[in-house]
């Protein structure tokens, strides 16, 4: 994983379904859009209610905040093909393909220009400023030709995009009015606990303003939309149309932006996800100021630690981010960060995983000088890093140039050799690739069980760089002689370098 932002980011369009299997069900994490309406009949911030007595219901809370919730109506156009008349990379794939078939006015017209289809999408949003700033999801307004915000009283106001950030699926819109708009405030999502009451407001399926309640089911959920976001999981009913709508605590503060559901059917089953306000507020502030999000850049590939890796580095516990690769000429290299270092703190903040490092780096301003605390040689070391800008940085382009005699490395069950010019071509290695490449792995061997495959390059064994097969043999024999129970290896794969441990017993 590249830590160049809060190395998190959406991979591809957030419109796509995320699929997996659970028993015999096809499971999809679906980003949902539909509509919501709001009634703006006063110009004030939603009142600080104190903590609502849930035994009395949520009517007071809803009455105060509902005027700040709006409907987002979007029209746009999508490229189509004969094979996929609903558009390339159509949101929600098969599920929404069936959905659009049930909405005739959204079907391609006979006289329409070939390969182009007009679309309509609807979602939710909420006003965060009396001047008419509206927060919603990026995927609600993506590819929009025109956007309208519909207030609670039905008033329709054209909206412009102030800024949008696909990586966190957030967008900021601007509407104009003769009087100040009522608005809602962000709360502290970091203080929200599992079991706390929450209220979601939106317009699922176009039924009109709908309020649902529930509790926070879990914190720090990763729904494979990238490493920046640790979603809040809730059981309040949310469906298509709640996208971009607010998630309130019982004080009437927004602690999340409703963004996704996890469902075998595409409809609510009690597992929803919201972007925490702690992240959303940082992004919205940048979009408000400049219209774009600037992300800090450190320039390292890092991986998680397991118990075996932590033990190999003499570290108690598995918190931290293990550096598997350092980008050339990056802030990390200039700060003296090395492969094999474990980043345990960044700017004084504990780093418990690569994702937490990604988030804190992402939110660090360019040219900031920060202290990075490393675990190196069984002791903590501090280095100073001048953070760069992700947009201004660019990873070196991989040049597709990356076999003669092979040696079997026992006891791992793999055949290896020093990289040749032919290997660089056969396995698309870089021209300056060095190390020992794996050519064959025996089925059910230790190497196979630990995910090693032909084409992987062994760069280090223990703490020693290896360039030849004999280097590996020497290191293995030394560690066996020292009665080591496992051996640490740095292995370069197509997705990047990572450390693994192989048992020696």
N, C-alpha and C positions, 0 to 999 in steps of 0.2 A: 504494500500500500504506500502511495506517495503522500507524505505529509507536506503538502504545498498549500493547503488551505487549512482549515481545521480538517485535515485531509479527508474530507467528507463530502462526499458530494453525490448528487444524483447521477447515476450512470444511465445515460439515455433519457428519454422522455418520461416524466412522472405519470403520463397518461397510461402507460402500459400496465397490464395485469401482471402481478407477481404470482407465479404458480408453483405448487409443490403438491405433496400428497399427504393426506391424513386419513388413515385407514383406507377405505375405498373411495373417498371423496376427493374431488378436485378442489383445492383450496386456492382462493385468489385474494390478494390484498388489493382492494379496488379503491381508487380515488374517485370520489363521487361528486357529481354536479347536478344541480337542479335549481330551484329558486327560493327566495325568501323575500318578505316584505317588511317594512317598518313604518311606524307612524311618528312623524316628527312634528309635534305641536308645541314644543317648548325649546328654548335655547339655553341649555345648561348641561353640566356634566352629570352623569348618573350619580345619584347621591351615595355617599358612603353610609351604608345601612347598618354598620356594625355587623355582628354575627346574627344571622336570622335564626330564630327558633324553628327548627325543622318540624317540630310537632305541629306548628301552625301552618305548615306548607310554605310554598315559595311565591305566593301571589304578590307580596310586597316587592320582592326582588325583581320579578318579571315585569311588574308595572313600571318600575324605575328604569330598567335597562332595555326593554323591548323597543322603544323608539330609536335606539341607536343601531339596531340590526336592519340590514338592507338586503334587497335582492339585486343580483348582478345578472344582467341579460346581455348576451354576447352573440353577435353574428360574425361569421367568418367564411373562409373557403378552404377546401382541402383538396390536394391533388389526388386523383383516382386513377385506377387502371382497370382493364377488362377483368383481370384476375381478382382485383379487390376494389369493387365499385364504391366502397364506403371510405376509401382513402388510405393512403400509405400510413402505416403506424397508427391506425385508428385507435382511439382510446378504448380500453377494456376488451379489445379483440373480440372473440366469439360472443361473449355475453352482450356487449353493446351492439354488436352487429344485429343480433336478434331484436334488441330494443329499438333500433332505428327502423327495422322493417315494420314495426307496429305504429310508426309515426309517418303517414304518407307524405305530409308536407315537407319532410326532411329527406325524402328520396331524391336521387338525381333526376332532373327534368329531361325530357326527350330532346328539347331544343337547346339544352345547355352546352356551353363550350366543352369539347372533349377534355377529359382528364382534370376537370375542375368541378367541385360540388360545393354548393352553398350549405352552410351548417348553422345550427342554432345551439347554444349552450347556455345553461343557467346555473347560478351558484349563489352562495351567500357571502356576506361581508359585514363589517361593522365600522362605524365612524369613530375615529380616535382623536379628532381635532375639530374645534368649532368652525374652522375655515373650510371643512369639507374633505378631509383626508379619510380615505376608506381602505381598510385592510381586507385582503382576500387571498386566495391561493393563486399561485402562478398558473397552475393548470386550468383554472377557470377562465382566464383571459388570454391564454396563449393563442397565437394565430388569429387574434380578433381583428376584424375590419372596423367594427364599431362596438361601443360598450355603453349600456344604459344602467344607471342605478335607480332602482324603484324604492321609494320611501314607504314607510308604514301606512301612510294615508293614500298610497297609490300614485303619488306624483312621480313622474319619470324625468330624470335629469341626465343629459349626456355626460359621460365621464372620459377623462383622459388618463393615460398611464403615466404616473409620476416616476415609477421605477419598478423593476421586477427582478427577482432572483430565482432562477430555475433550481439551483442547487439546494435551496431550502424550501422551495415551493411557496414562496411568499411574493405578494405584489402589493403596491400602494397606488390607489387611484385618487383622482381629484375631481370633485364636483363643485359647482358654483351655486350660490344662493343669495337672496336679498338679506337674509338674517342669519345669525350664527346657528350652526347645527348642534343639536344635543350630541354628546359624545360619551364614550366610556373610557375608563382608565385601565391600564395594565396593572395586574397584581404580581406578586412574587411566586412564581411557579416552583422555585427551589424550596420554598417552605411548605409546599403542599405535600401531604402524606397519603400513603395508601390507606384507603378507608374513608378519606374526606368526601363530603358531599360535593357534587358538581351539577351544574345546570347547563344544558346545551340549547341554543335557540337557532332555528333555521327553517327552511321550507322544503322538507322532503317530498319528492314526487309532485311538487307543485300544489300541495294541499293548502298553502297559506302558512302564515307564521305559526310554527309549532315549537312547543317547549317540552323538553324531556329532562329527566333527572336521573342521577345514579351516583356512583362512587368512583373514585380513582382505584382501578384494579391493580395497576402496577406502574412502576417508574422505569425510565431508562430502557425502553423497548427499542430494539433495532429491527426494522421491518425491511431490511435490505434495500433501502432507498438511498444508501450512501452513509458515510460515516459521520457526517456533521450532526445528525439529529438523534437525540435520545427521546423518543416519543413518550407522551403520557398515555397509558392505556386506560380506557373508561368503559363502563357498562351502560351508560346512558344511551338510549336508542338514537342512532344517527344513521342516515341512509343517503342515497343520491339526492343531492340538493343541499345537504348540510356543508358541503365543501366551502371552506373559507369563513364559516360562521364561528362565533365566539363560544368558548367554554368558560363559564363563570364559576367562581367560588361563592360561598354563601355570604360574602360581603359585597357581591355585585361587581367584582373585579375580574377582568379577563386574565385567565392563567393559561390559556391555550387557544390554538386555532385549529378547529376540527378539519382533518385532512384525509383520513383513510379509514377503511373498515377491513376486517378480516372475515371472510365468509365463504362457505361452500356454494352459495346460491347467488351472491351479488346483493343480498339484502341483509339487514341487521340481524346478527345473532348474538349481540351483546359484547362484541369485541371491537371497539373503535379506538382511533389514535388521534392525538392532538399534538401540534407543535408547541412545546413549552414557551410561555411568554418570555422567559429569560433569554431565549435565543431569538424569538420573534421581535422583541423590542430592540435588540441590537441591530438587527437587519433593517427594521422599519426606520430607525433613526438615520441610518446611512442612506436609505432610499429617499427619505425626506430631505436630507441635506444636499446630496449630489445626484440622486437618481440611479446610482450604481453601488455595488458592494465591493469594496476593496478588501482582499484577504491577505493575511500575512503568509510569508513563504519561508520555510526553514530548509527544505531540500534534503529530506532523508526518507528512505524506505524503512518502515518499522514493522514489527510483528509482536503478537502477544507472547506472554511467557506461560509455560506450564511448569509443573513441579520439577520435571527433569531438567528443563532448561535453566530454571532458577538455581537449582542445586549445582549445575555445571559452572555457573558464574559466581557461586558462593553467596547468593542472595536469599534472604529469608522472605518467603511469601512470593506471590506471582504478580504483584503490582509493578507497573512500569511499561515502557515501550522499548523493545530490543532493536537496536539499529542494525539492519542487515545490509544497507547500502547507503552511501553518501554521494549526493549529486556533485559532479565536478563544479568548482567555482561557485558553489552555493553558500549561503550564510552558514550552514552547518559545517562545511569544509573549512571555511575561513575562521570559524570559531574553534576549530580543533576537534570537533566531534568525529569519532572513529567507528568503523564497523566493530561490533561487539560491545559497544557502550550500551548501557541501559539508562534511558532518560527517566528519572524518577520525580523530577520537579521541573516546571517551566515557569519562570518569572515568579517563583515562590509558591506556585500552585501545585499540589500533588498531582502526579500523572499515574492513574491506575490502569490505563489501557491505551492502545494506539488511538482509539476513538476520542478519548478525553484529551490526548495531546493534540489531535487534529482540531478539535473545537477551540482550544485555547490559542493555538497558533493562528487559526483562521481569524480570530477576533482581535489579534494584535496588530497595531498600526505599523505601516511601513516605516523603516528607519528607527524603530524602537530598539533600544539596547536592553536586552533581557539576560538574566542569569539563568543558565540551563544547568541543572544539577544532574550529574551522571554517576552511575555505579560502574567503576572501572577498577580492575585489579583488586576487587573485594574491599573497596573503599569509595566514599563519595568524593567527587571532584566537581568543582564549579568552573564553568567556562562562560564567556560573554559572547552573545550572538547579536549581530545587527540584522534585524528581520527585514526580508525583502518583500516584494509585491508579487503575488501569484500571477496576475495578469501580465506583468512585465517579464516574468521568467518563462523559460521554455526548456523542456527536457530535450536533451540531444536526441536527434532522430536516429532510430535504430536502422543501421545499414545492413540489408540482407546479404551477407557474404558467408557466415558460419555455415571409410574412416579408415588401417594398416594393422598392426598387431594389437591384440587385446590381452589384458591380464585379469584373472579372476581374483577379486578381493574377498578372502574369507575372514571372518565368518559371516559376511553379510549377503553373499549370494548375488554379486553383481560383477559384470565385466566392464572394465574401464580402460581408457588410454589417454595419453596427452592429446589435447586438441590439435587437429590437423586443419589444413586449408579446406579439405573436402568436408570435414565436420562443420565448418563455418557455413558452407553452402547447404549441406543437407539439413542442418538444424536451425538455419537462419540466425546464427550467432553474429555478434558484431565483429568487425574486422580485427579489433585489438583484443578479442576474447582470449583469456588465459585460464589455465587450470586443467583439471582432469575431467573428461566427459564420460558419462555412463553410456555404454553401448548396448548392454543387455542386462536384464534383471530376471532371475529365476523365479518362477511362480512359487508363492507361499514362502519366499525367503524373507529374512529380516528386512532387507532393502525394500522388497515389494510391500510388506506389511506397513512400512513407514512412508509409503507414497513416492518412493524413488522410481523414476522411469527413464528409459533411453532418451538422451538429449539433455538431461539435467547435468549441470556442471558443478563439480565439487571444487570450491575455492579455498576452504580452510578445513583443517582437522585439528580439533582442540583449539589452541590459540595460534596455530602456525599456518601460514599461507602455504598451499601446496601447488606445485606446478608440474610435477611428474608423478607417475604411478609409484615410484620408489619413495617419494615424499610421504604418500599415504601409508605405504607399508611401514615405514619407519615410525610414524606417529602411532599407528595401531599397535605395533609391537611394543612400543614404549609404554602406552597406556595399559596394555595387558600385563606387562611386567610390573607396573605400579599398582596392580590389583584394582584398577578402575572398573566400576560396574557398567559404565556407559561411556560413549564417545560423542563429542560434540562436533557437528559438521555444519559449515555454511554452504548452502546449495543454491545455485542460480537456476530458476525456472523461467518459463515464458512470462509469468506474471510478476517476476522480481525475485530477489534473493531472500532466503529465510534460513534460520538456524533450525536444526533438528538434532535429536539425540538418538543414537542406536545402541541397544544393549550389547555388551561384550561377553555376557555369560553364555 
